[in-house]
Amino acid sequence: MKLIVAIIQPTRLAAVQAALEKAGISRMTVCDAHGFARQRGQTATFRGMEYKTHLLRKVTLEIAVNEDFVERTIDTICKAAKTGQEGNIGDGKIFVLPLGEAHDLGAAVSGPEAL
């Protein structure tokens, strides 16, 4: 079992969700996030005043999958999350973590069956 954590642009959430559902991945958690990496924020204009935002808005997806779905999930997110601008920094990151245990509280099952 693996926990896939993807940090993507908020504007790509609908496309990623639709692509995951089409690929047979129908369970995920979505959280709003703010952060920065190489781009170090951005400059914006509000009511004629220019200001710098240090934290950019992102969306974090958490998807617990069995081993059979790891590559399919990663490939699907990679294709759907891209903004289409070649080499665009800020398109996102994907992290794959080992998932030691899983428990489904409603069904009272544990392990891979809980996913």
Buried (B, 14 or more C-beta within 10 A) or exposed (E): BBBBBBBBBEEBBEBBBEBBEEBEBEEBEBEEBEEBEEEEEEEEEEEEEEEEEEEBEBBBBBBBBBEEBBEBBBEBBBEBBBEEEEEEEBBBBBEBEEBEEBEEEEEEEEEBEBB
